[in-house]
Amino acid sequence: MADYFVSPANGSDSTGAGTLASPWKSVQHVFDTVTQGTDGDVIHVQAGAPDVLAAPFDLTSYGASSLTKVVVISGYTSVAYDGGQGEIDGDGTYPIFDAASSGNWNNVVFRNMKLGNCGSARVISFYRFSSLINCELYGSTADSPIRATDRDCAIIGCDIHDMSPATDVINRFYLVQNNAMRDCIATSARATGVIRECRYIIDNILDLRGGNQTGIRVGGADVYIVTGNTIVSGGAHSAVGIVVTANTSTAFVVNNIIAGYSGASGIGLHVNNQGVTTIHGGNAFYNCATNETIYTRADIRVASSVSLASDPFVDAANDDFRLKDASLAAGAAWPPSWPGLSSTTNARDIGAAQNALTIDYPIEADVRLGVDYAEAAKTGTLAVPVAGNVRAGVAVDNTTGTLGIPTVGNVRSDVQYGAANTEYTGVLELPLSGNVLAGVQYGASGTEYTGTMPQTLSIGEGAEIDIIDDLITVEVND
């Protein structure tokens, strides 16, 4: 794939060369200057200043829509693929990308980009085989501001905010996964679904506390998967968290958390009563007027649902939708990070059912430098002796219990603790040096002595001492 570089702050469309060292200024100039390569192209947009559009993108010079290779528009800071976020601004008027205006272009990917400020225009309108990956999308009042014509497109890991359509925000995508939505307020009551008619809706957070909105609307003739999502409404709203419509063929709705639909007709999960096969269960509901209304021709419950008596979130008021450890929904809908919201590391697995396996590892401060412990097999609490109780060079068997090592003052120089210094498990008591006769050995290699040596004798002047077969004979000469 050919690489072209754009720097809205430092580039030039007249003197630039489209290279990292000499970038162009605008993405449109790339489309006007080059023809799509046979292996596709990557347009790198530098972070720091937006590329402000003066018109919708025009790709007629770049290539025909029949081309099947991908064009990737990706952010960077200093070098390609360094994670920097480029930006394209619609100047309050224009869409960031409208496939229809460019001949129904396929295979367009935005990655690590900030896209928005489009006014009444859509932010993104894809045709087929296109994606949004790790992008920030904002600023549109259009219906379906993020839309695909056919269900062949994906939106993954995006931060979506400040949208105010009359109906839905994301419409007709194939995969909607690991996205965070906030401040997306529909202007019509009980909107048809913030995420609407998308095939696979997995592990998203929908913060819908600002309006009376349905969260996810499933509808169409195919199979739909809705799992691991957290949907939070507020203000005694009467919409629906997840609704499965009559024309759906089969829907899997499992392990979601739905909260705050507490208005008189608020429902957590509603399945229409005509021609719908719904496989559901393991969903957790909090503060909903009605948790479920399931009317199906084939209602298959694969797990019990959970009704939560108290707020399960760590701090929803400050956008922290992690689950409290004591919550019955612990372990649900919280992957390792969420764009635009609070995040956590070492998160629990997805799923609204109680996580039955708790692994308690020692904190770093309790483990000596260089000590390894078997994380995969550890199921209890590991107690490792503190540094002051372990002599230099002693290896600690650290996976099965508590190891007691004698302090330095109770161990004579060169005493070993066992094979490879790893087998000692008791308290080693050696006699003090003042209680041992010169030349007495403790056993083989100085390791086997376990008794008490005789005290040094106090005898008169001229006494003779014989040591025969461990017996001491004293003759006192007058």
N, C-alpha and C positions, 0 to 999 in steps of 0.2 A: 504494500500500500504506500502511496506517495504521501509525504508529510508537507503541509503548508502551515505557516505561522502567521498569526494575526495579533497585533498589540494595539488596542484602541488608544492607549496612552502614548506610546512611543513609536508606533509604526507609521508608514507612509504608503499610500496607494499610488503615488507618482514616482517615488524613488526607491521604494522597497523592492526586495527580491522574493519575498515569501519564505525566507529562511529564518532560522532561530536568531542569527546575528543581524539580519536585515528584514524584519517582518513587514507585512502589509498592515493597513490600519483597519480594514473592515472585512467581514465575512462575505458581503456581497461582491467585493472586488475579487475574491477567490473564484466565485461562481462566474464572474464576467471574464476572467483571465484564462482559466484552465478548462480543459475537457476531462471529464471523469476518466480515471485510469482503468485499465482492464482488471486490476486487482482492488479497485476502490481507493478511497482517499481518507486522510485524517486532517481536519482543519483544527489547529490548536489555537485557542483564544486565551490570551494572557490575562491573569487577574490584575485588579488594580483600578480599572476604569471600564465602564460599559461600552459596548458597541451599540449606539443608539440608532435605531432604524429610521430611515426617511421614507420607506415604502416596504410593503411585504417583499420577502425574498423572491427573486426571479431567477429560475434555474434553466431558462431556455438555452443559454449559451453553454452551460455546463454539461448538459447531456439530456437525452430523451428518457422518458419515464420507463421505457422498455428495458433500460439497463438494469441488471440484477445485482450489481456490486454495491457495497455499503459505502455511504459517506458518514463519517463520524465527526461530530463537532464536540471537542473535548477541551476542558480547561487545563491551564498550567500556570505556574508561578515563574520558575526560572528555566526549567527544562521540561521536555515532553513527559507526560504521565507522572509528574511529581505530586499530584493531588490538589493542585491549586484550582480555584473556582473561577472560571471565566464568566462573563456576563453579557447578555443581549437584552436590551431594553426596547420595549415597543413604543416608547415616546407617548404613552397614553392613548394610542390610536391603533397601532398595527399589531397583527398576530406575530408571534415569534416564528411559527412555521405553519403554513396552510397548504397541505398536500394538493388540494383541489386547484389552487391558483397556479400550481406548477405542473399540471398535467397528471395528477394523481401519482405523485412520486412515491416509490417504495423504498425500503431499506435505508431509513434515516435514523441515526442514533445521536442523542444528546447525552453527554456524560460529564459529570462534575461541572455543571453550568447553572447559573442563576438566570431564570427566564421569567419575564413578566412586565408589569406596567402596560397592559394592553387595552385599558379602557373597556369599551363594549365589545371588543373583538376577542375571540378565543385566544388563549395562550398557545395551545398546540392543537392542530387538527391533522392527525395521521391518516394515511390510507392503509397500507399493509406492511407487515414485516418490519416495523419500526419500534424504537425503544427510548425510554427515559430512564437513566441510571444515575443515582446519586445526584439528583438535581434539586434545586429550590425553585418552586413555581408559585407565582403570586399575582395578584392585581388584575382581576377581570370580573366584569359583571355579566358576561355572556352566559347563556344557557350552555351546559356541557363545555366549560372552558378547557377541559382536557379530554379530547375525544378521538376515537378511532372509528373509521368507517366500517371496518370489518374486525372481527375478534382474532386478529393475528398479531397484536402489538402488546408490549409489556411496559409496566411502570414499576420500578424496583428501587427501594431505598431513598425515596424522595421526601422532601419537606414541602408540604402544600399548605398555603395559608393565605388569608385575606382575599377570599373569593366570595362574591355575593350574587350567584345566579338565581334565577327564579326556581330552578329545579335541581338537577344533579351537578356534581363537579367532575367526576370521572365516569366516562360512558363508553361501553362496548370494547374494553380491553380484554385480551386473552388472559393475562396474568397481572394481578395487582398484589404486590408483596412487599412487606417491611416498610411501608410508608407511614408517615405521621401527618395527620390533618388537623388543623386548628384554625379558628377564626374564619371558617367557611360557612357563612350564614345564608341560607336560602331566603329569598324575599317572599315566597309563598308559604303559607302554613302547611305543615305536614307534607313537605316536599317528597317527590317520588323516590328518593334515595340518594344520599350523597355519592355513594358508589352504586352505579346502576348497570344492570345487564352485563356484568363482566364475568368471565368463565371461572377463573380461579382467584379467590380473594383470601389471602393467607397472611396472618401475622401483622395486621395493620392496627394502628391506634387512631380512632376517630374521636376527637374532642369536640363535641357538638353542643357544648353548654350554652352557647349564645343564642340559640334559636330552637324552634319547634320542628325538628327535622327527623325524618326516617334515616337510619344509618345506611343499611345495605338493602338494595332491592334486587332480588334474583328473578330473572324471567327470560324465557326462550326455550327452544325445543331441544336443547342439548343437556349434558350432565354438568352440574355446577358444584364446586367445592368451596365451602365457606368455613374456615377453621382458624383458631388461634387469634381471633380479632378481639380487641377491646373497644367497646362503643360506650361513650359516656355522654348522657344528656343531662339536663338540669332545669330547674325552675318549674317543677311540676308539669312537665310537658306530656302531651297526649299522643305523640306520634309512635312509631314502632322502631325497635332496634334493628331487627332483621325481618323482612317480609319476603315470602316465597309466593310468586303469583301463579294464577291458574294455568298459564300456558307453559309452565316449566315441565320438562320431562322427568328428570331426577335431580334431587338436590341433597348433598351431604352437608349438614349443618351441625358441627361438633366442636366442643372445646372453645367456645367463645365466652366472653364476659360482657354482660349488658347491664348498664346501671343508669338510673335517673329518669326513667320513663314513668313518672309517678302521677301524671295527670289522670283524670277520671277515666279516660279510655286509652291510657298508655299501655303498651304491650311490649314485652321483651322480644319474643319470637312469635310471629304470626304466619301460619301456612294456610293458603287459600283452600277452599273446600271442593275444588273441581280438578280432577285429573292430575294430581301431583303425587309423585312417589318421593317421600322425604325420609332420609336416614339421618337420625339426629340423636343427641345425647351429650352428656358431659358438659353442658353449658351452665354457667353460673350467673345468677340474677341478683341484683341488689337494687332496692328502692324502686321497683316497678309495680304499677298498679296491678297488672296481671303478668305473670311470668311467661306463660305460653298459651296460645290457642292453636291447636293442631287439628286441622280438618283435612284428612287425606284419604285417598282410595287405598294407599299402602303406607301406613305409618309404621316405620321400623325404628324402635328406640334401642340404641346399642349400649347406652349407659344412662344411669340416673343423672338428672340435673340437680343443681345445688341452689338453694335459696339462702342468700347471705343475710345474716341479721345485722351486720355492721359494715361500715365502709371498708372495703378490702385494700384500698390504695394507700401507699406511704404518704403522699402529700399531693392529692389531685389539684388542690387550689393553686399549687405552684408547678403544675404540669409534670408531676412525678407519679406516673401510673404503675410503678413497680408495686408488687403485692406484699403486704405485710406477712412476715414469717408465720404468724399465727392464723392467717386467713384460711378458711376452708378452700379457697381458690388458689392457694399458694402454688406457684409454678406455672401460672397461666399467662399467655400472651405477652411475654416480655423477652424478646431476643436481646443479644448483648448490647445493642445500641439503637437509638432512635434519632434520626435527623431532626433537629429543631426542638427536641424535648430533652428532659433529663435522661441520663443513661446509666447503665451499671455494667460492671465487668463480672465475669464468672456467673452469669445469670442462670437461673433454673431453666429447665426445659419448658417448652410450650405445653399447655394443656390445662383445662379448667379443673380437672380432678386433683385432689390432694396429692402432693408429691410424697410418696411413702418412704423414699430412701433419703435419709439425711446423712451426709458425709461430713464429719467434723475433723478438719485438718488443723494441726497446730499453727499458730501464727508465726511469722518469720522470726520474731524476737525470741521465741522459745527453742529455736533450733540453732545449734552451733554451726559456724561457717564450714561448709564442705560436707555436712551431714545430709545424706539422701534418705528419703523414706518412700515406701511403696504406696504411691497415691492410689493406684488402681485397686489395690487390695485392702486399703485402710477403711475400716468401718467404725472405729471407736475414737477415743481421745488418746493421743500419743503424748506421753510425758517423757521429755528428754532432760537429763540433768543439766543444770546450769553450768557455765564455763568454770566457775570456781570449784566445782566438785569433780572435775575431770583433769587428770594429769596430762601434760603435753604428750602427744603421740598415742594416746589411748583411743582405740576405735570403739564406737558405741554400737551395740546391737539395738537399733532404734525402732524396730517395727512391732515388738510384741509386748512390751510392758515398761516397768520402771527399773532402771539400772542404778544400783547403789555402788559408787566407787569410793574407797577410803580416801580421806584427805591426805595431802602430801606428808604431813607430820607424822602419820601413822604407818608410813611405808618406807622401808629402807631402800637405799640406792640399789638399782639393778634388779629389784624384785619384779617378776613378770606376773601378769594376771591370768595366764592360760594360753592355749594355742592361738597364735596370731592376735593376742591381746583382746579377744572378743568374747571369751567364755566366762569371765568372772561375774558371779551373780550374788555373792554374799558379802559379809564384812570380814576383811582380812586383818587379823590382829597379830602383829609381830612384836616380840619383846623389845623393849627399849635397849639401846646399845649398852647402857650401864649395867644391865642385868645379864649380860652374856660374856662368858669367858673368852679370852683371846684364842683364836684358832678353832672355835666351835663352828661346825657347818650346819645349815638348816635342812639339808637333804640334797637330793639330786638337783643340780643347777640352782640351788638356793631357793626352791619353791615349795618344798614339802613339809617344812617344820610347822607343827601345830600345837606343841606343848609349851611348858614354862621352864626356862632354864634356871639353874640354881643361882642364888645370890652370891656375890663375892664374899669369901669367908674373912672374918676378923679373928686372927689367932695370935698367940704370943710370939715373942722373938725367938728365932731358931727353929720354929716348927717346920716339919717336912710334910709335903702333900703328895700323895700318890693317887692317880686316877686309873683304876683297873676295872674293866667291864662296867663302866658307868658308875662304879662305886668309888667314893672318895674316902681314903683312909688318912687320918691325921695322927702323927706321932709327935708328942710334945716332949722336947728335951729339957730336962731340968737345968 
